[in-house]
Amino acid sequence: MFTYILYAAAGISLAISFYKDRKKTKMALMKAWKSLENILPQFLSILIVIGIVFAVLSPETITGLLGTSSGIWGILGAALIGSITLIPGFIAFPLAAALLNNGAGYMQIASFVSTLMMVGVVTLPIEIKTFGKRAAILRNISAFVFSLIVALVIGVVL
């Protein structure tokens, strides 16, 4: 229901904008379309990868690897995967929801998503070049430890 309210609000806002200034509204819609065109290839490739992963891994396998019974090893495994994976946030959160729906645990997904967003093993060479070796490594280690703390807090809260 809330989704329909948001769609209605967006439609009404678009109509008001179009009424006030057609030229600016058309220009904004063209910019939005260009943004969609830029994001779409990445989005589709990630969706394909997610589809393949879910085709290969059954919900039972996901539950075994990332379920609540996987314990600390599941949390650490999810944190390591999140640390080395480079996925944008708009893909990571739907992926996390899909994993949760297929049996993954909250602590494991919290560690996966938080390391995915904060730790950058793939981007570490750029960070070292920009901020220096000590700062880049310290930031990544701190982010990894903080991600594990976040997972533990999620486990206590939920």
C-alpha positions as a Markdown table, in Angstrom:
| # | Residue | x | y | z |
|---|---|---|---|---|
| 1 | Met | 0.0 | 0.0 | 0.0 |
| 2 | Phe | 2.8 | 2.4 | 0.9 |
| 3 | Thr | 4.4 | 1.8 | -2.4 |
| 4 | Tyr | 1.3 | 2.9 | -4.2 |
| 5 | Ile | 1.2 | 6.0 | -2.1 |
| 6 | Leu | 4.8 | 6.8 | -3.1 |
| 7 | Tyr | 4.0 | 6.2 | -6.8 |
| 8 | Ala | 1.0 | 8.5 | -6.6 |
| 9 | Ala | 3.0 | 11.2 | -4.9 |
| 10 | Ala | 5.7 | 10.9 | -7.6 |
| 11 | Gly | 3.1 | 11.1 | -10.3 |
| 12 | Ile | 1.4 | 14.1 | -8.8 |
| 13 | Ser | 4.7 | 15.8 | -8.3 |
| 14 | Leu | 5.7 | 15.1 | -11.9 |
| 15 | Ala | 2.3 | 16.5 | -13.1 |
| 16 | Ile | 2.8 | 19.7 | -11.0 |
| 17 | Ser | 6.3 | 20.1 | -12.3 |
| 18 | Phe | 5.2 | 19.6 | -15.9 |
| 19 | Tyr | 2.4 | 22.2 | -15.4 |
| 20 | Lys | 4.8 | 24.8 | -13.9 |
| 21 | Asp | 7.6 | 24.4 | -16.4 |
| 22 | Arg | 7.4 | 21.9 | -19.2 |
| 23 | Lys | 10.9 | 22.5 | -20.5 |
| 24 | Lys | 12.6 | 21.9 | -17.2 |
| 25 | Thr | 10.5 | 18.8 | -16.5 |
| 26 | Lys | 11.4 | 17.3 | -19.9 |
| 27 | Met | 15.0 | 18.1 | -19.3 |
| 28 | Ala | 14.9 | 16.4 | -15.8 |
| 29 | Leu | 13.2 | 13.3 | -17.4 |
| 30 | Met | 15.9 | 13.1 | -20.0 |
| 31 | Lys | 18.6 | 13.3 | -17.3 |
| 32 | Ala | 16.8 | 10.6 | -15.4 |
| 33 | Trp | 16.6 | 8.4 | -18.5 |
| 34 | Lys | 20.4 | 8.9 | -19.1 |
| 35 | Ser | 21.1 | 7.9 | -15.5 |
| 36 | Leu | 19.0 | 4.8 | -16.0 |
| 37 | Glu | 20.9 | 3.9 | -19.2 |
| 38 | Asn | 24.2 | 4.3 | -17.3 |
| 39 | Ile | 23.1 | 2.1 | -14.4 |
| 40 | Leu | 21.2 | -0.5 | -16.3 |
| 41 | Pro | 24.2 | -2.6 | -17.7 |
| 42 | Gln | 25.7 | -2.9 | -14.2 |
| 43 | Phe | 22.3 | -3.7 | -12.7 |
| 44 | Leu | 21.5 | -6.4 | -15.2 |
| 45 | Ser | 24.9 | -8.0 | -14.9 |
| 46 | Ile | 24.5 | -8.2 | -11.1 |
| 47 | Leu | 21.0 | -9.6 | -11.5 |
| 48 | Ile | 22.3 | -12.3 | -13.8 |
| 49 | Val | 25.1 | -13.2 | -11.3 |
| 50 | Ile | 22.5 | -13.3 | -8.5 |
| 51 | Gly | 20.2 | -15.5 | -10.6 |
| 52 | Ile | 23.1 | -17.9 | -11.3 |
| 53 | Val | 24.1 | -18.0 | -7.7 |
| 54 | Phe | 20.5 | -18.8 | -6.6 |
| 55 | Ala | 20.3 | -21.4 | -9.4 |
| 56 | Val | 23.4 | -23.1 | -8.2 |
| 57 | Leu | 22.9 | -22.7 | -4.4 |
| 58 | Ser | 19.8 | -24.2 | -2.9 |
| 59 | Pro | 18.2 | -22.5 | 0.1 |
| 60 | Glu | 19.5 | -25.4 | 2.2 |
| 61 | Thr | 23.1 | -24.6 | 1.1 |
| 62 | Ile | 22.6 | -20.9 | 1.8 |
| 63 | Thr | 21.2 | -21.8 | 5.2 |
| 64 | Gly | 24.2 | -24.1 | 5.9 |
| 65 | Leu | 26.8 | -21.5 | 4.8 |
| 66 | Leu | 25.2 | -18.3 | 6.1 |
| 67 | Gly | 22.3 | -19.4 | 8.3 |
| 68 | Thr | 22.1 | -18.8 | 12.0 |
| 69 | Ser | 23.6 | -22.2 | 12.7 |
| 70 | Ser | 26.7 | -21.3 | 10.8 |
| 71 | Gly | 27.8 | -19.2 | 13.8 |
| 72 | Ile | 31.0 | -17.3 | 13.9 |
| 73 | Trp | 32.3 | -19.1 | 10.8 |
| 74 | Gly | 29.3 | -17.9 | 8.8 |
| 75 | Ile | 29.8 | -14.3 | 10.1 |
| 76 | Leu | 33.6 | -14.4 | 9.2 |
| 77 | Gly | 32.9 | -16.0 | 5.8 |
| 78 | Ala | 30.3 | -13.4 | 5.0 |
| 79 | Ala | 32.6 | -10.6 | 6.2 |
| 80 | Leu | 35.5 | -11.9 | 4.0 |
| 81 | Ile | 33.2 | -12.2 | 0.9 |
| 82 | Gly | 31.9 | -8.7 | 1.6 |
| 83 | Ser | 35.4 | -7.3 | 1.9 |
| 84 | Ile | 36.7 | -8.6 | -1.4 |
| 85 | Thr | 33.5 | -8.0 | -3.4 |
| 86 | Leu | 32.8 | -4.7 | -5.1 |
| 87 | Ile | 29.0 | -4.3 | -5.4 |
| 88 | Pro | 27.1 | -1.0 | -5.3 |
| 89 | Gly | 24.7 | -0.4 | -2.5 |
| 90 | Phe | 21.6 | -0.4 | -4.8 |
| 91 | Ile | 22.5 | -4.0 | -5.6 |
| 92 | Ala | 23.8 | -5.1 | -2.2 |
| 93 | Phe | 20.6 | -4.5 | -0.3 |
| 94 | Pro | 18.3 | -6.4 | -2.6 |
| 95 | Leu | 20.9 | -9.2 | -2.6 |
| 96 | Ala | 20.9 | -9.2 | 1.2 |
| 97 | Ala | 17.1 | -9.4 | 1.2 |
| 98 | Ala | 17.1 | -12.3 | -1.2 |
| 99 | Leu | 19.7 | -14.1 | 0.9 |
| 100 | Leu | 17.6 | -13.5 | 4.1 |
| 101 | Asn | 14.6 | -14.9 | 2.3 |
| 102 | Asn | 16.6 | -18.0 | 1.3 |
| 103 | Gly | 17.7 | -18.8 | 4.9 |
| 104 | Ala | 20.7 | -16.6 | 5.7 |
| 105 | Gly | 21.0 | -15.3 | 9.2 |
| 106 | Tyr | 20.8 | -11.6 | 10.2 |
| 107 | Met | 24.2 | -11.5 | 11.8 |
| 108 | Gln | 25.8 | -13.1 | 8.7 |
| 109 | Ile | 24.0 | -10.6 | 6.4 |
| 110 | Ala | 24.9 | -7.7 | 8.6 |
| 111 | Ser | 28.6 | -8.6 | 8.4 |
| 112 | Phe | 28.4 | -9.1 | 4.7 |
| 113 | Val | 26.6 | -5.8 | 3.9 |
| 114 | Ser | 28.7 | -3.7 | 6.3 |
| 115 | Thr | 32.0 | -5.1 | 5.0 |
| 116 | Leu | 30.7 | -4.7 | 1.5 |
| 117 | Met | 30.1 | -1.0 | 2.1 |
| 118 | Met | 33.1 | -0.2 | 4.3 |
| 119 | Val | 36.0 | -2.5 | 3.5 |
| 120 | Gly | 37.7 | -2.2 | 0.2 |
| 121 | Val | 40.2 | -4.9 | -0.6 |
| 122 | Val | 39.7 | -4.3 | -4.3 |
| 123 | Thr | 40.1 | -0.6 | -4.0 |
| 124 | Leu | 43.0 | -0.8 | -1.5 |
| 125 | Pro | 45.7 | 0.1 | -4.1 |
| 126 | Ile | 43.9 | 3.3 | -5.0 |
| 127 | Glu | 43.5 | 4.1 | -1.3 |
| 128 | Ile | 47.1 | 3.5 | -0.6 |
| 129 | Lys | 48.1 | 5.8 | -3.4 |
| 130 | Thr | 45.7 | 8.5 | -2.2 |
| 131 | Phe | 45.9 | 8.3 | 1.6 |
| 132 | Gly | 49.1 | 6.4 | 2.2 |
| 133 | Lys | 49.7 | 2.8 | 3.1 |
| 134 | Arg | 49.3 | 3.2 | 6.9 |
| 135 | Ala | 46.1 | 5.1 | 6.7 |
| 136 | Ala | 44.5 | 2.9 | 4.1 |
| 137 | Ile | 45.3 | -0.3 | 5.9 |
| 138 | Leu | 44.3 | 1.1 | 9.3 |
| 139 | Arg | 41.0 | 2.3 | 7.8 |
| 140 | Asn | 40.2 | -1.1 | 6.3 |
| 141 | Ile | 41.1 | -3.1 | 9.4 |
| 142 | Ser | 39.0 | -0.7 | 11.6 |
| 143 | Ala | 36.1 | -1.0 | 9.2 |
| 144 | Phe | 36.4 | -4.8 | 9.2 |
| 145 | Val | 36.4 | -4.9 | 13.0 |
| 146 | Phe | 33.5 | -2.5 | 13.2 |
| 147 | Ser | 31.6 | -4.7 | 10.8 |
| 148 | Leu | 32.0 | -7.6 | 13.1 |
| 149 | Ile | 30.8 | -5.5 | 16.0 |
| 150 | Val | 27.8 | -4.5 | 14.0 |
| 151 | Ala | 27.0 | -8.1 | 13.3 |
| 152 | Leu | 27.2 | -8.9 | 17.0 |
| 153 | Val | 25.0 | -6.0 | 17.9 |
| 154 | Ile | 22.4 | -7.1 | 15.2 |
| 155 | Gly | 22.6 | -10.6 | 16.8 |
| 156 | Val | 21.8 | -9.2 | 20.2 |
| 157 | Val | 19.1 | -6.8 | 19.0 |
| 158 | Leu | 17.3 | -9.3 | 16.7 |
